[in-house]
């Protein structure tokens, strides 16, 4: 799934002021990511945002993990 998650996002000035959203929805990526960070389960997220799918939520989390991985210093022994 490496980088495949990027297909799940879109950005358009006419949708949510150009903020990155889950493709085909008006749900901002940052909103999806804030939920697990606050302890909200995937099931709860899907209930709260019925336009999302499991694939959307997992893609959002994968994007955050990839972003964090890119911020690690070279030679870091953190798990990939």
KEFI-991878 format. One record per residue: residue in one letter; chain; x, y, z of N, C-alpha, C in turn. Coordinates in pm, 1 decimal. Layout:
N
('A','A',(X,Y,Z),(X,Y,Z),(X,Y,Z))
...
END
This chain:
80
('X','A',(83.5,-120.5,0.0),(0.0,0.0,0.0),(86.9,125.5,0.0))
('X','A',(214.9,109.6,-3.8),(306.1,223.9,2.0),(269.5,327.8,-103.1))
('X','A',(237.0,445.6,-56.8),(200.0,561.0,-139.3),(69.8,543.1,-217.4))
('X','A',(12.4,425.9,-217.9),(-118.3,406.3,-280.5),(-223.2,491.6,-210.2))
('X','A',(-200.7,517.6,-82.8),(-296.9,596.0,-5.1),(-317.7,735.2,-62.8))
('X','A',(-219.7,787.1,-135.9),(-231.6,922.7,-190.1),(-349.4,936.4,-285.8))
('X','A',(-391.1,827.6,-346.3),(-504.9,830.4,-437.9),(-635.9,859.5,-364.6))
('X','A',(-634.0,849.6,-233.2),(-754.4,869.4,-152.9),(-778.5,1015.7,-117.1))
('X','A',(-686.9,1104.7,-154.2),(-696.5,1244.6,-114.7),(-707.7,1334.7,-236.1))
('X','A',(-769.5,1448.6,-215.1),(-776.1,1547.9,-322.3),(-772.0,1686.8,-260.4))
('X','A',(-741.3,1782.2,-346.4),(-735.0,1921.8,-303.8),(-790.2,2005.0,-419.2))
('X','A',(-888.9,2089.0,-386.5),(-953.1,2171.5,-486.9),(-997.9,2299.5,-417.3))
('X','A',(-963.6,2412.6,-473.5),(-999.8,2541.0,-412.2),(-1150.6,2554.6,-389.3))
('X','A',(-1230.7,2483.4,-465.4),(-1376.4,2493.0,-452.0),(-1433.2,2399.5,-344.3))
('X','A',(-1349.2,2315.1,-290.1),(-1393.0,2221.1,-186.7),(-1316.5,2249.8,-58.2))
('X','A',(-1385.2,2290.8,42.5),(-1327.4,2318.7,173.6),(-1209.8,2416.0,164.3))
('X','A',(-1221.9,2513.6,75.5),(-1120.0,2617.1,62.9),(-983.1,2567.3,20.6))
('X','A',(-979.1,2453.2,-46.0),(-851.7,2400.1,-93.5),(-781.0,2309.5,4.9))
('X','A',(-844.7,2283.2,116.7),(-786.3,2193.6,216.1),(-784.9,2050.4,160.4))
('X','A',(-686.9,1970.8,199.1),(-682.2,1831.1,156.8),(-798.2,1756.9,221.3))
('X','A',(-876.6,1689.9,136.5),(-992.8,1613.9,183.8),(-982.1,1469.9,135.8))
('X','A',(-1062.9,1386.3,195.6),(-1075.9,1249.5,146.9),(-1149.9,1259.6,14.3))
('X','A',(-1091.9,1202.1,-89.2),(-1146.6,1215.1,-223.9),(-1293.8,1175.0,-229.6))
('X','A',(-1373.0,1256.9,-295.9),(-1515.3,1229.4,-311.1),(-1599.2,1270.4,-191.9))
('X','A',(-1535.3,1332.9,-92.7),(-1608.1,1378.3,26.6),(-1567.8,1522.7,55.3))
('X','A',(-1627.6,1576.3,158.5),(-1587.4,1708.0,208.3),(-1524.0,1693.7,346.9))
('X','A',(-1476.1,1574.9,376.6),(-1415.1,1547.3,506.2),(-1264.8,1574.6,496.7))
('X','A',(-1216.5,1673.8,572.6),(-1073.7,1706.0,568.6),(-986.9,1592.1,623.6))
('X','A',(-871.9,1575.5,561.3),(-775.7,1475.4,607.6),(-740.7,1499.6,753.5))
('X','A',(-718.9,1624.8,790.5),(-680.4,1655.1,929.0),(-789.0,1615.5,1028.6))
('X','A',(-913.9,1622.8,987.2),(-1024.2,1581.7,1074.3),(-1019.7,1431.8,1098.3))
('X','A',(-996.5,1357.2,991.6),(-988.3,1210.8,1005.5),(-872.1,1175.5,1098.3))
('X','A',(-758.5,1239.8,1080.7),(-640.9,1209.5,1162.9),(-657.7,1250.9,1308.5))
('X','A',(-734.7,1353.5,1333.1),(-754.9,1398.8,1471.1),(-835.0,1297.7,1552.3))
('X','A',(-918.2,1221.2,1487.2),(-1003.0,1126.2,1559.4),(-925.5,1014.2,1627.9))
('X','A',(-842.2,936.6,1557.6),(-767.0,832.6,1629.0),(-673.3,893.0,1733.3))
('X','A',(-619.8,1011.7,1704.2),(-531.9,1077.8,1800.7),(-607.2,1108.1,1929.8))
('X','A',(-738.3,1127.9,1918.8),(-820.9,1157.2,2036.4),(-880.1,1030.1,2097.8))
('X','A',(-843.2,914.0,2041.2),(-891.3,787.2,2095.5),(-1018.4,734.4,2031.3))
('X','A',(-1061.1,794.8,1922.9),(-1181.8,750.3,1853.5),(-1149.5,628.0,1769.3))
('X','A',(-1230.0,525.3,1780.1),(-1206.1,402.5,1704.1),(-1244.6,420.3,1557.2))
('X','A',(-1191.8,333.3,1473.9),(-1226.0,336.4,1331.7),(-1377.3,322.8,1313.0))
('X','A',(-1437.6,235.0,1389.2),(-1582.6,214.3,1380.0),(-1658.5,342.7,1411.6))
('X','A',(-1614.8,414.1,1515.0),(-1680.0,539.8,1552.2),(-1661.9,646.0,1443.7))
('X','A',(-1542.5,650.3,1384.8),(-1516.6,746.7,1278.0),(-1611.3,719.8,1161.4))
('X','A',(-1624.9,594.6,1123.9),(-1711.8,558.8,1011.7),(-1858.2,590.1,1041.3))
('X','A',(-1896.5,577.4,1165.8),(-2033.1,611.5,1204.5),(-2056.0,762.3,1199.9))
('X','A',(-1955.6,837.7,1244.2),(-1967.4,983.2,1249.0),(-1958.1,1046.9,1110.1))
('X','A',(-1884.0,982.9,1021.4),(-1864.5,1034.8,885.0),(-1904.8,925.7,785.6))
('X','A',(-2033.8,912.1,758.8),(-2082.5,800.7,676.1),(-2033.0,802.7,531.4))
('X','A',(-1977.0,913.2,485.5),(-1922.8,916.2,348.9),(-1785.2,850.2,341.3))
('X','A',(-1726.9,818.3,455.9),(-1595.5,754.0,458.5),(-1606.9,603.0,456.3))
('X','A',(-1500.8,539.5,407.5),(-1490.2,393.6,409.4),(-1371.7,354.5,497.2))
('X','A',(-1363.0,228.0,527.9),(-1248.0,177.7,602.8),(-1119.7,211.4,529.0))
('X','A',(-1121.7,196.5,396.9),(-1003.6,228.2,315.9),(-962.3,374.6,332.0))
('X','A',(-1058.5,464.2,339.3),(-1028.2,605.9,359.4),(-955.6,628.2,492.2))
('X','A',(-1009.0,571.4,597.9),(-951.1,591.2,731.6),(-810.2,533.5,735.9))
('X','A',(-793.6,415.7,680.5),(-660.9,352.3,681.5),(-562.0,429.4,595.0))
('X','A',(-608.8,487.4,485.3),(-521.8,569.0,400.2),(-476.5,694.3,475.4))
('X','A',(-566.9,754.2,551.0),(-531.1,872.6,629.9),(-423.4,838.1,732.0))
('X','A',(-440.6,727.2,799.3),(-342.3,685.0,899.4),(-209.4,650.3,832.0))
('X','A',(-215.8,584.6,716.7),(-93.5,551.3,642.5),(-19.4,677.8,600.9))
('X','A',(-93.8,780.7,563.3),(-28.6,905.9,522.2),(43.5,969.5,640.6))
('X','A',(-16.3,962.6,757.5),(47.5,1018.6,876.8),(171.8,937.5,913.0))
('X','A',(163.3,805.9,901.0),(278.7,721.0,930.5),(391.7,748.9,832.3))
('X','A',(359.5,763.5,706.3),(460.6,792.5,604.3),(524.9,929.0,631.3))
('X','A',(445.2,1025.6,667.3),(496.9,1158.3,698.0),(592.7,1151.8,817.0))
('X','A',(555.7,1078.3,919.0),(641.5,1064.0,1036.8),(770.2,991.1,999.9))
('X','A',(759.4,889.7,917.1),(876.6,812.9,874.5),(974.7,903.6,800.2))
('X','A',(922.1,992.7,717.7),(1007.8,1084.3,642.7),(1078.1,1184.0,732.9))
('X','A',(1022.3,1208.7,850.7),(1081.8,1303.9,945.1),(1190.2,1240.8,1032.7))
('X','A',(1205.1,1107.3,1026.0),(1306.7,1041.1,1108.4),(1446.3,1074.2,1055.1))
('X','A',(1541.9,1089.3,1144.9),(1678.1,1116.2,1099.2),(1736.3,995.2,1026.8))
('X','A',(1826.1,1017.2,931.5),(1889.4,904.7,861.3),(1954.8,808.3,959.7))
('X','A',(1940.4,679.3,930.7),(2000.1,578.0,1016.9),(1921.0,548.8,1142.2))
('X','A',(1802.1,606.0,1154.6),(1719.7,581.9,1272.4),(1681.8,434.9,1277.7))
('X','A',(1676.1,380.4,1396.8),(1640.4,239.6,1411.2),(1491.9,221.2,1442.2))
('X','A',(1411.2,326.2,1426.0),(1267.4,316.2,1452.2),(1205.4,217.0,1354.6))
('X','A',(1105.2,144.6,1400.3),(1038.8,44.5,1318.1),(972.7,110.6,1197.8))
('X','A',(981.9,44.7,1084.0),(919.8,97.4,961.5),(781.5,44.0,944.0))
END
